[in-house]
Amino acid sequence: MSAVLSPITKEEELHWLALRLVPGLGTNKAGKLIERLRTPQAIFRSSRSDLEANGLSGSVAQTIASGCTFEDAVDQQQKMLQTGTVLVPIADPRYPARLKEIFDPPISLFARGRLDLLQSVMLGVVGTRRPTAYGIAAADRLSPDLAQAGLTIVSGMARGIDTAAHRSTLGIGGDTVAVFGCGVDLVYPAENRKLAGEIAEKGLLLSEFPMGSPAYPQNFPIRNRIISGMSVGILVVEGAQYSGSSITARMALDQQREVFAVPGNITSKMSWGPNLLIKQGAKLVQEWNDVLVELPAEVRRLLIAKAQARYGQIPLETKEEAASPAAEISPASRTLLNALKADLPIHIDELLETFDTLTSSEIIAGLFELEMLGLVRQLPGKSFVKVW
């Protein structure tokens, strides 16, 4: 893994770490302190009375004023250096923009792997730790399809659905982020050690918990708000009514994120969570495009541009062009749309043989673009029909 240049100095990093390690200083109060005083350095320069005036208890104010957490912060820096971990504070431009929007964003994140994924379009895929064969099959099918559509698959690397989502995404060379309920230098569950190593190399491991933090049960609901907070939406595959995945879905709703659910067998208790979410208004998902068509137009444009770049098409030159209705469809896509019919499915092989002026890559990228815009639908067997 190549070295990552940090926009903060080691001294600044030390102050962010020392602030994170202050016992009794919750995420909310820490965030408000940063809003008022701007930097951790300014916070540590403040007197106890100034800190109390900013809403801190006497004991927390005294801990900050004494600077006693700096020794532990130095130890954290050493552990980070040994594991290739990077600190991404909330003031860092690499900090996920969507995560800043939630009620209580973490003031800093510990990251191992590809930090560029923090700026990608993410979708949370969550579910039970005790999935049925159907649940695993659904996660194995949907996660790679959504990753191929340009989304980064985010999950918690727990047993079951989370593991299936990460593994199947990596299997097709897709992007994935694992959010830990412990330090990023630890692995929980232990059987996912190999998977964690692969994600650290090809994806991203992320946590708000300091290095060496054990996987306490109370950490996981805290972790889940990051999964939903970074994402444009959450896809629930399987889970009981009061499962962790259902809690994550409720957090996503509170954060005004889209909630998607895979319907399940009504006789299975693992279907109770997603089926109930669908009854309450979550979007029912049978295929990847059921997710894509619900995403905001600007997100779909980003994914289309990513697909066009992947298939060698020329991106739009200006923001004005990208905003115009005519720019929604590339010339190749418009040619395909004119050839497709609403009442007669056409197989992809026939399309590949029909157009001499389009390469196979342009046809595949064009069909993908039309599917994402909701103008074309793919039927079983790789046939396509016009939606309108």
C-alpha positions, -999 to 999 in steps of 0.1 A, spaced: 0 0 0 15 33 -10 20 61 15 -8 85 19 0 122 23 -20 137 51 -34 172 50 -27 175 88 6 175 105 17 149 131 13 176 158 -23 184 147 -30 146 145 -17 143 181 -42 169 193 -71 153 174 -62 119 190 -59 135 225 -93 150 221 -108 117 210 -93 100 241 -108 123 267 -131 101 289 -166 113 293 -164 136 262 -192 124 240 -194 128 202 -220 156 204 -201 177 229 -168 172 211 -184 183 178 -199 214 195 -164 223 209 -149 220 175 -177 242 160 -170 269 186 -132 268 190 -124 255 155 -93 233 164 -83 208 190 -52 230 197 -76 259 207 -96 235 229 -65 223 248 -53 259 253 -86 268 269 -88 271 307 -110 249 328 -135 277 334 -137 285 297 -144 248 290 -171 247 316 -186 278 301 -188 258 269 -210 232 286 -185 206 298 -186 191 333 -159 200 358 -142 166 355 -141 166 317 -129 202 316 -101 193 341 -90 163 320 -87 185 289 -70 214 308 -45 189 323 -35 174 289 -33 140 305 -45 122 273 -15 132 252 5 102 265 -21 78 252 -23 98 220 14 92 214 8 55 219 -21 57 194 2 73 168 27 45 172 0 18 166 -13 37 136 22 39 121 27 1 126 -6 -8 109 -7 18 81 -37 35 97 -45 72 88 -66 95 110 -93 115 91 -106 142 114 -139 160 106 -120 191 94 -101 169 68 -113 174 32 -113 136 28 -139 132 56 -172 118 40 -195 148 32 -227 128 39 -214 117 73 -211 154 83 -248 158 78 -259 135 105 -269 145 141 -237 132 158 -209 127 133 -177 112 148 -150 139 152 -124 116 136 -122 83 117 -94 57 117 -89 44 82 -68 16 67 -67 12 29 -80 33 0 -90 66 14 -103 77 -20 -134 55 -13 -145 80 14 -155 103 -15 -173 76 -35 -211 70 -37 -218 44 -10 -247 20 -3 -250 1 29 -259 -36 27 -268 -51 60 -286 -81 74 -287 -109 99 -257 -128 113 -277 -160 109 -289 -159 72 -308 -185 53 -294 -198 20 -319 -174 3 -304 -144 22 -268 -153 12 -279 -158 -24 -296 -124 -24 -266 -107 -10 -242 -125 -33 -263 -114 -63 -272 -79 -55 -239 -66 -39 -218 -73 -70 -245 -60 -94 -247 -27 -74 -209 -25 -72 -207 -29 -110 -232 0 -112 -205 21 -96 -216 20 -59 -192 13 -31 -207 -14 -9 -205 -6 28 -212 -31 56 -200 -40 91 -181 -72 84 -202 -92 108 -210 -129 102 -237 -136 77 -250 -110 52 -223 -85 59 -196 -110 51 -214 -121 20 -218 -85 8 -180 -78 12 -168 -111 -3 -191 -110 -33 -182 -74 -41 -144 -81 -38 -150 -112 -61 -159 -90 -91 -133 -63 -83 -158 -39 -68 -152 -13 -41 -162 -21 -5 -158 -4 30 -160 -23 62 -170 -2 93 -157 -18 125 -172 -18 160 -136 -21 174 -102 -7 165 -91 -12 129 -61 -30 141 -83 -58 155 -106 -82 136 -141 -92 148 -152 -119 142 -118 -136 142 -127 -159 113 -128 -128 90 -91 -121 94 -83 -130 58 -113 -110 46 -101 -80 66 -67 -82 51 -81 -83 16 -104 -53 23 -74 -33 38 -55 -40 5 -83 -35 -21 -110 -15 -1 -112 4 32 -114 -5 69 -129 22 89 -137 29 126 -143 58 150 -130 37 178 -93 42 188 -66 16 181 -69 -15 203 -105 -9 213 -123 -42 219 -155 -52 201 -179 -43 230 -216 -51 222 -226 -15 228 -202 -4 200 -222 -19 172 -253 3 172 -228 33 174 -210 18 144 -242 13 124 -250 51 123 -217 55 103 -228 28 78 -261 46 72 -246 81 76 -220 77 48 -244 60 24 -271 73 0 -293 44 13 -294 12 31 -304 -22 17 -317 -47 42 -314 -83 31 -326 -104 61 -332 -98 97 -356 -103 126 -380 -76 136 -357 -61 163 -324 -70 147 -294 -48 142 -302 -44 105 -337 -30 115 -320 -6 139 -297 5 111 -327 10 88 -344 32 114 -312 52 117 -311 56 79 -347 70 80 -337 94 108 -308 106 86 -332 110 56 -315 82 37 -333 58 13 -343 25 27 -344 -6 5 -354 -42 15 -353 -76 -2 -387 -94 3 -385 -128 20 -405 -159 27 -433 -151 51 -428 -183 70 -392 -173 79 -385 -152 110 -354 -138 91 -379 -122 66 -398 -104 93 -376 -73 94 -373 -65 56 -410 -75 50 -421 -51 77 -399 -23 63 -416 -28 29 -450 -25 46 -438 7 62 -427 22 28 -392 8 21 -385 2 -15 -388 -34 -25 -357 -47 -43 -356 -77 -67 -327 -65 -89 -300 -38 -87 -319 -13 -109 -347 -12 -82 -321 7 -61 -306 28 -89 -338 43 -101 -346 56 -66 -313 75 -62 -312 113 -67 -306 125 -102 -272 140 -94 -260 106 -79 -272 88 -111 -253 112 -132 -221 105 -112 -226 68 -117 -233 72 -154 -201 93 -158 -182 66 -139 -196 39 -163 -188 60 -194 -152 64 -182 -149 27 -176 -161 19 -211 -140 46 -227 -168 70 -236 -161 108 -236 -174 125 -204 -195 156 -205 -173 187 -208 -191 213 -187 -215 215 -157 -240 233 -180 -239 203 -204 -244 179 -175 -274 199 -162 -292 200 -195 -320 175 -202 -305 165 -235 -273 156 -218 -291 129 -198 -286 105 -227 -253 100 -246 -255 96 -285 -250 58 -282 -278 55 -256 -301 76 -278 -295 53 -307 -302 22 -286 -334 38 -271 -348 45 -306 -342 9 -316 -358 -7 -285 -395 -13 -282 -419 -13 -252 -437 -44 -263 -410 -65 -279 -379 -76 -259 -347 -76 -279 -318 -98 -269 -284 -82 -263 -268 -105 -290 -292 -90 -316 -283 -55 -305 -246 -63 -308 -252 -75 -343 -275 -46 -354 -253 -16 -349 -222 -14 -371 -214 21 -359 -213 12 -322 -187 -10 -304 -198 -37 -280 -184 -16 -251 -205 14 -262 -237 -8 -265 -231 -23 -230 -224 11 -215 -254 26 -233 -278 -1 -220 -264 4 -185 -270 42 -187 -306 37 -200 -313 12 -172 -300 36 -146 -322 64 -159 -352 41 -158 -358 43 -195 -350 7 -203 -356 -25 -184 -335 -57 -185 -356 -90 -186 -344 -124 -176 -321 -139 -203 -304 -105 -212 -333 -91 -232 -342 -54 -231 -374 -34 -235 -382 3 -235 -400 14 -203 -420 42 -220 
